[in-house]
Amino acid sequence: GLPPHLLSLAEMPENQLPDQNERVQNTIKHARFWVTTEARGWQNGCPVDFTVNTLLLNLLHLCATQRSTHPAIGRRIFAEKYSLAATWKRGDDLFQIRGQNGLLQSSMDPLPEVCGKQEVADTSNHVLETFYPVSPTIDLQQVCVYKEMSSTGFTDDSPYPHAHTLYFLESTERQYRLHPEQFKAKMMMFTFGNALARAHKLYGSVLDCPITIQAVGTNGRIFQFLVFQLNTTDLSGDDGIKNQVWLDEDIELYDFAKVRPLIKKKQVKVTDIFIEDSTFSGRLINATLGNQFRNHNT
């Protein structure tokens, strides 16, 4: 799960929305009942339920209404269809992450690190798991690489050079849908790739300070929340400082909601939706507001 000092910030009054439960209820109803008569859309070559995309955008809009109390929101933008490329070597193998992951919130300011210097130094004592005698690259696709690329998808003079939060939507079609562990691995992979590409761009081969990036994944009802801290770009072996990741998984936003409301005698009846209120307030709002780490650095 996420570090306790992050989850505790959910209870702070300044991180709560006025009439939060009612507004989230209306957001879910809008996405599930009223948004469209179309069943499916496409994003990055995969089908996505319109309701999932609408729900996420509506929730982000709710977060944006907090700009008066969290002015840092005005220093961020959302970007879609940006192309990421990150390359690194581990032993004799060359690895590369390339592609488009979806929606990215970029910021003028970097997210502060979750762990301080001493906690980062202590990661050198951590022993990584091994797949021996199975190669850890056994199921990775092998391709011919003619140019080792490292690109954040943004120009060098972009006023929003820092990745803040990545958002992932699960596909609704069975043939495109990833298994839960694969979906979480995709979130982790692209979050790491974004951090690594920015580290190479901002600091070169030696990382001067940790880079922190968040990720949120959802199928419209269940959310995954991930925080990644890049502590080192030396990925050649198992020794030394390690990178850190925290995952709060399978968090329900609501229990159940019909796709279409009951229409009887020209009256539309919409049933109440049971909302896991702490889920939204404690995770998505704080992830989007992004100021949750500042008072906990060491």
C-alpha positions in Angstrom: 0.0 0.0 0.0 0.9 3.7 0.0 3.0 5.1 2.9 0.8 5.8 6.0 1.8 9.5 6.0 0.3 9.9 2.6 -3.0 8.1 3.4 -3.4 10.2 6.6 -3.6 13.4 4.5 -7.0 12.2 3.3 -8.6 13.3 6.5 -7.3 16.9 6.3 -10.1 19.3 5.8 -8.2 21.2 3.1 -8.1 18.1 1.1 -11.9 17.6 1.2 -14.4 18.8 -1.4 -17.5 20.6 -0.2 -20.5 18.2 -0.5 -18.0 15.6 -1.7 -20.2 12.5 -1.5 -23.1 14.1 -3.4 -20.8 15.6 -6.1 -19.1 12.3 -6.7 -22.5 10.6 -6.8 -23.5 13.0 -9.6 -20.3 12.4 -11.4 -20.8 8.7 -11.4 -24.4 9.0 -12.5 -23.4 11.3 -15.3 -20.8 8.9 -16.6 -22.9 5.8 -16.2 -26.3 7.0 -17.2 -26.3 10.2 -19.3 -23.0 10.6 -21.2 -23.8 8.8 -24.4 -25.8 6.2 -26.2 -22.6 4.8 -27.8 -21.1 1.7 -26.1 -17.5 1.9 -27.0 -14.7 4.2 -28.0 -11.0 3.8 -28.9 -7.9 5.1 -27.2 -4.3 4.3 -28.2 -5.5 1.5 -30.5 -7.6 -0.2 -27.8 -11.4 0.0 -27.2 -12.4 2.0 -24.1 -15.8 2.4 -22.6 -16.9 6.0 -23.0 -18.2 5.9 -19.4 -14.8 5.1 -18.0 -13.1 8.0 -19.8 -15.9 10.4 -18.9 -15.9 9.3 -15.3 -12.1 9.9 -15.0 -12.4 13.3 -16.7 -15.3 14.3 -14.4 -13.4 13.3 -11.3 -10.4 15.3 -12.5 -12.7 18.3 -13.0 -13.8 18.0 -9.4 -10.2 18.1 -8.3 -9.6 21.2 -10.5 -12.4 23.1 -8.6 -9.9 23.1 -5.7 -7.6 25.5 -7.5 -8.5 28.4 -5.2 -7.1 26.5 -2.2 -4.4 24.6 -4.2 -3.0 27.2 -6.6 -0.3 24.7 -7.8 -3.1 23.1 -9.9 -2.8 26.1 -12.2 0.8 25.2 -13.0 -0.1 21.9 -14.6 -1.5 20.7 -17.9 -2.9 17.5 -19.3 -1.3 15.9 -22.4 -2.5 13.0 -24.6 -0.8 10.9 -27.3 2.7 11.9 -26.3 5.4 9.4 -27.2 7.7 8.1 -24.6 11.1 6.4 -25.1 13.4 5.3 -22.3 16.5 3.1 -22.8 18.9 1.4 -20.3 21.3 -1.4 -20.0 21.3 -4.2 -17.4 24.2 -6.6 -17.7 24.6 -7.5 -21.4 21.0 -6.7 -22.2 19.6 -3.5 -23.6 16.0 -2.6 -22.6 13.7 0.0 -24.1 10.2 1.3 -23.2 8.5 3.0 -26.0 4.9 4.0 -26.8 1.9 5.9 -25.7 0.3 5.2 -22.3 -2.7 7.6 -22.3 -3.3 10.8 -20.2 -0.4 12.5 -18.5 -0.5 15.5 -16.1 2.6 17.5 -16.5 3.8 20.2 -14.1 6.1 23.2 -13.9 7.2 21.8 -10.6 8.5 18.3 -9.7 6.8 16.2 -7.0 8.9 16.1 -3.9 10.4 12.8 -2.9 8.4 10.4 -0.7 11.5 9.1 1.2 14.4 11.2 2.5 18.2 10.6 2.1 18.6 8.1 4.8 15.7 5.9 3.7 17.0 6.0 0.1 20.5 5.0 1.4 19.0 2.1 3.3 17.6 0.6 0.1 21.2 -0.5 -0.8 20.7 -3.3 1.8 17.6 -4.6 0.1 18.1 -7.9 -1.8 16.2 -8.1 -5.1 14.2 -11.2 -5.9 15.7 -13.5 -8.6 14.0 -15.7 -11.2 17.1 -17.9 -11.4 17.5 -20.2 -13.3 14.8 -18.6 -15.5 15.9 -15.4 -17.3 14.1 -12.3 -16.2 13.8 -11.3 -19.9 12.2 -14.6 -21.0 8.8 -13.1 -22.0 10.0 -9.7 -23.3 9.7 -9.0 -27.0 13.1 -8.8 -28.9 13.4 -6.2 -31.6 16.2 -4.7 -33.7 17.2 -1.3 -32.3 19.1 1.0 -34.6 19.1 4.0 -32.3 19.0 4.2 -28.5 16.4 6.8 -27.8 15.5 8.7 -24.7 12.6 11.1 -25.0 9.9 12.5 -22.7 7.7 13.3 -25.6 8.1 17.1 -24.9 10.4 19.7 -26.4 13.4 20.9 -24.5 11.8 24.3 -23.9 8.5 23.0 -22.6 7.3 25.0 -19.6 5.9 21.8 -18.1 9.0 19.5 -18.0 8.0 17.4 -15.0 5.6 14.4 -15.1 3.1 14.6 -12.2 0.5 11.8 -12.6 -0.1 9.2 -15.3 -3.7 7.9 -15.9 -4.4 4.5 -17.3 -7.8 3.2 -18.5 -8.5 -0.5 -18.8 -9.8 -1.8 -22.1 -13.4 -3.1 -22.0 -13.0 -5.7 -24.8 -11.9 -9.2 -23.7 -9.4 -9.7 -26.5 -7.6 -6.4 -25.5 -8.0 -6.6 -21.8 -4.9 -7.2 -19.6 -4.9 -9.5 -16.6 -5.0 -7.4 -13.4 -1.3 -8.1 -12.7 -0.4 -7.2 -16.3 -2.3 -3.9 -16.0 -0.5 -3.0 -12.8 2.8 -4.0 -14.4 2.0 -1.6 -17.3 1.4 1.2 -14.9 4.7 0.5 -13.2 6.6 0.2 -16.4 5.4 3.5 -18.0 5.8 5.4 -14.7 9.4 4.1 -14.4 10.0 4.9 -18.1 8.7 8.5 -17.6 10.9 9.0 -14.6 14.0 7.5 -16.3 13.6 9.6 -19.5 13.2 12.8 -17.4 16.2 11.9 -15.3 18.4 11.5 -18.4 17.1 14.8 -19.8 17.4 16.8 -16.6 20.5 15.3 -15.0 22.3 13.2 -17.6 23.9 9.9 -16.5 24.1 10.8 -12.8 20.9 11.4 -10.9 21.3 14.4 -8.6 18.1 14.0 -6.7 15.2 11.5 -6.7 12.3 11.8 -9.2 8.8 11.0 -8.0 5.9 10.3 -10.3 2.4 9.0 -9.6 0.0 6.8 -11.5 -3.8 6.1 -11.4 -5.4 3.2 -13.2 -9.1 2.3 -13.4 -11.8 0.4 -15.1 -14.3 2.9 -14.0 -15.1 1.3 -10.7 -11.9 -0.2 -9.3 -8.8 2.1 -8.9 -5.1 1.4 -8.7 -2.9 4.0 -7.1 0.9 3.9 -7.6 3.8 6.1 -6.5 7.2 5.6 -8.0 10.5 7.2 -6.8 13.5 6.9 -9.0 16.6 7.0 -6.8 19.2 5.9 -9.2 19.8 5.6 -13.0 22.5 2.9 -12.4 20.5 -0.1 -13.4 23.3 -2.3 -14.6 23.3 -4.7 -11.6 21.7 -5.7 -8.3 24.0 -3.8 -6.0 23.7 -0.3 -4.6 20.8 2.1 -4.3 17.4 0.7 -5.4 14.3 2.5 -6.8 11.1 2.4 -4.8 7.5 1.8 -5.7 4.3 1.8 -3.6 1.0 0.4 -4.9 -2.5 0.7 -3.3 -4.5 -1.8 -5.4 -8.1 -2.8 -6.1 -9.8 0.1 -4.4 -13.5 0.4 -5.1 -14.9 3.8 -5.9 -18.5 2.5 -5.7 -20.3 -0.8 -5.2 -22.7 -1.0 -8.1 -24.5 1.1 -10.7 -26.6 0.1 -13.7 -25.4 1.2 -17.2 -28.9 2.5 -18.0 -31.5 3.9 -15.6 -35.0 2.4 -15.3 -37.4 4.3 -17.6 -41.1 3.7 -16.7 -44.1 5.7 -17.7 -41.8 8.5 -19.0 -40.1 8.8 -15.6 -36.4 8.1 -15.3 -35.6 6.4 -12.0 -31.9 6.5 -11.0 -31.0 4.3 -8.1 -28.6 5.5 -5.4 -25.0 4.5 -5.7 -23.0 3.4 -2.7 -19.7 5.2 -2.7 -16.6 4.2 -0.9 -16.0 7.9 0.1 -12.5 7.4 1.6 -11.3 6.0 -1.7 -12.0 9.1 -3.6 -10.9 11.6 -1.0 -7.9 9.8 0.2 -6.3 8.9 -3.1 -7.6 10.5 -6.3 -7.9 14.0 -4.9 -4.6 13.9 -3.2 -2.9 12.3 -6.2 -4.2 15.1 -8.4 -3.6 18.0 -6.0 -0.1 16.7 -5.6 1.0 18.6 -2.6 0.8 15.6 -0.3 4.5 15.0 0.1 5.8 18.4 1.0 5.6 18.3 4.8 7.1 14.8 5.1 10.6 15.2 3.5 13.7 14.5 5.6 
